[in-house]
């Protein structure tokens, strides 16, 4: 069996290794709200309230946390306008647009294959339920 090389010694990242820092990026991108926020911002700038309405089911706390994390990671830019009350808009950075392309494709795949996944889940659940029936 061939051993997979550790790419860090060559200056690269290797997300399969426990200590690789790229896993923190994967954690951000794998978050459902991150995926949906990035997708929602593809058409252009949005205010907080618009995002909250677009992302049905997200809490204010979760949206705030996700937006701060995406801004910190350089995926979105937050603009504050000195009005009363202050107006805040969010837009994707170039890096954010790049990531949005990836998550947009995953979202599209999920929507396209939803029916197949539901059928597979139901079949699995039915099979599992039959296997655990107590024998009297």
Secondary structure, DSSP 8 states (H G I E B T S, - for coil): ------GGGGT---TTSTT-THHHHHHHHTSHHHHHHHHHTTTS-EEHHHHHHHSTT--HHHHHHHHHHHHHTTSEEEEEE--SS-EEEEEE-HHHHHHHHHHHHHHHHHHHTHHHHHHHHHHHHHHHHHHT----
